[in-house]
């Protein structure tokens, strides 16, 4: 019984601590940051698309998300939807 309890606690802690997609971290984003700085701040994107030297990346899902457009390797614009 003790082993199951420990595994359950570890899983809960991993799930609770996984997301870096918070308003606190979103507020750390700045135009001009490079891609690696953004990933270190809010984690890896869930999807990206590239076109003509621009990269558009999305973190999150349809309920809450952050969208960032990079020009080259630098943040050009970013926006949030329902981030807490």
LUMDO-523302 format. One record per residue (C-alpha): residue in three letters; chain; x, y, z. Coordinates in Angstrom, 3 decimals. Example, Ala and Ser with C-alpha at 12.3 -4.5 7.8 and 13.67 -1.06 7.14 Angstrom:
2
+------+------+----------+----------+----------+
: code : unit :     east :    north :       up :
+------+------+----------+----------+----------+
:  ALA :    A :   12.300 :   -4.500 :    7.800 :
:  SER :    A :   13.670 :   -1.060 :    7.140 :
+------+------+----------+----------+----------+
end
This chain:
84
+------+------+----------+----------+----------+
: code : unit :     east :    north :       up :
+------+------+----------+----------+----------+
:  UNK :    A :    0.000 :    0.000 :    0.000 :
:  UNK :    A :    2.848 :    2.424 :    0.757 :
:  UNK :    A :    4.396 :    1.998 :   -2.701 :
:  UNK :    A :    1.094 :    2.794 :   -4.442 :
:  UNK :    A :    0.686 :    5.887 :   -2.319 :
:  UNK :    A :    4.193 :    7.097 :   -3.183 :
:  UNK :    A :    3.616 :    6.519 :   -6.899 :
:  UNK :    A :    0.319 :    8.428 :   -6.714 :
:  UNK :    A :    2.004 :   11.356 :   -4.955 :
:  UNK :    A :    4.809 :   11.464 :   -7.522 :
:  UNK :    A :    2.332 :   11.469 :  -10.404 :
:  UNK :    A :    0.283 :   14.270 :   -8.833 :
:  UNK :    A :    3.406 :   16.359 :   -8.248 :
:  UNK :    A :    4.612 :   15.807 :  -11.802 :
:  UNK :    A :    1.273 :   16.816 :  -13.301 :
:  UNK :    A :    0.875 :   19.818 :  -11.015 :
:  UNK :    A :    4.403 :   21.053 :  -11.654 :
:  UNK :    A :    4.553 :   20.421 :  -15.386 :
:  UNK :    A :    2.996 :   23.526 :  -16.814 :
:  UNK :    A :    5.071 :   26.661 :  -17.060 :
:  UNK :    A :    2.185 :   28.287 :  -18.918 :
:  UNK :    A :    1.136 :   30.754 :  -16.217 :
:  UNK :    A :    0.378 :   34.471 :  -16.205 :
:  UNK :    A :    3.485 :   34.998 :  -14.067 :
:  UNK :    A :    5.686 :   33.397 :  -16.743 :
:  UNK :    A :    3.750 :   35.032 :  -19.601 :
:  UNK :    A :    4.534 :   38.423 :  -18.058 :
:  UNK :    A :    8.249 :   37.592 :  -18.352 :
:  UNK :    A :    8.025 :   37.450 :  -22.167 :
:  UNK :    A :    9.476 :   40.399 :  -24.055 :
:  UNK :    A :    9.758 :   41.326 :  -27.711 :
:  UNK :    A :   13.249 :   40.465 :  -28.926 :
:  UNK :    A :   13.724 :   37.371 :  -26.745 :
:  UNK :    A :   15.186 :   34.445 :  -28.645 :
:  UNK :    A :   13.405 :   31.115 :  -29.059 :
:  UNK :    A :   15.477 :   29.340 :  -26.371 :
:  UNK :    A :   14.757 :   32.077 :  -23.820 :
:  UNK :    A :   11.036 :   31.651 :  -24.480 :
:  UNK :    A :   11.242 :   27.855 :  -24.119 :
:  UNK :    A :   13.127 :   28.275 :  -20.836 :
:  UNK :    A :   10.386 :   30.643 :  -19.626 :
:  UNK :    A :    7.152 :   28.890 :  -20.696 :
:  UNK :    A :    8.274 :   25.454 :  -21.888 :
:  UNK :    A :    8.276 :   23.819 :  -25.311 :
:  UNK :    A :    5.521 :   24.788 :  -27.741 :
:  UNK :    A :    2.746 :   22.362 :  -28.599 :
:  UNK :    A :    2.940 :   23.270 :  -32.282 :
:  UNK :    A :    4.804 :   25.585 :  -34.638 :
:  UNK :    A :    4.510 :   26.516 :  -38.275 :
:  UNK :    A :    7.157 :   28.227 :  -40.409 :
:  UNK :    A :    6.706 :   30.489 :  -43.418 :
:  UNK :    A :    9.070 :   32.953 :  -45.096 :
:  UNK :    A :   11.422 :   33.363 :  -42.147 :
:  UNK :    A :    8.578 :   33.693 :  -39.646 :
:  UNK :    A :    7.677 :   31.048 :  -37.080 :
:  UNK :    A :    4.309 :   30.993 :  -35.348 :
:  UNK :    A :    4.184 :   28.823 :  -32.199 :
:  UNK :    A :    1.329 :   27.931 :  -29.864 :
:  UNK :    A :    1.511 :   26.759 :  -26.261 :
:  UNK :    A :   -1.594 :   25.285 :  -24.673 :
:  UNK :    A :   -4.946 :   24.340 :  -26.157 :
:  UNK :    A :   -8.276 :   25.851 :  -27.183 :
:  UNK :    A :   -9.146 :   26.647 :  -23.534 :
:  UNK :    A :   -5.977 :   28.578 :  -22.695 :
:  UNK :    A :   -2.990 :   29.348 :  -24.847 :
:  UNK :    A :   -0.100 :   31.604 :  -25.739 :
:  UNK :    A :    0.740 :   32.400 :  -29.352 :
:  UNK :    A :    4.117 :   33.837 :  -30.306 :
:  UNK :    A :    5.368 :   34.946 :  -33.687 :
:  UNK :    A :    9.127 :   34.871 :  -34.177 :
:  UNK :    A :   10.982 :   36.770 :  -36.892 :
:  UNK :    A :   14.117 :   34.728 :  -37.407 :
:  UNK :    A :   14.900 :   33.593 :  -33.874 :
:  UNK :    A :   13.410 :   36.608 :  -32.042 :
:  UNK :    A :    9.964 :   37.301 :  -30.582 :
:  UNK :    A :    8.093 :   39.756 :  -32.758 :
:  UNK :    A :    4.598 :   39.662 :  -31.175 :
:  UNK :    A :    2.839 :   37.505 :  -28.590 :
:  UNK :    A :   -0.617 :   37.126 :  -27.119 :
:  UNK :    A :   -2.433 :   35.109 :  -24.472 :
:  UNK :    A :   -5.886 :   33.587 :  -24.293 :
:  UNK :    A :   -7.362 :   32.768 :  -20.880 :
:  UNK :    A :   -4.050 :   32.359 :  -19.017 :
:  UNK :    A :   -4.188 :   32.542 :  -15.217 :
+------+------+----------+----------+----------+
end
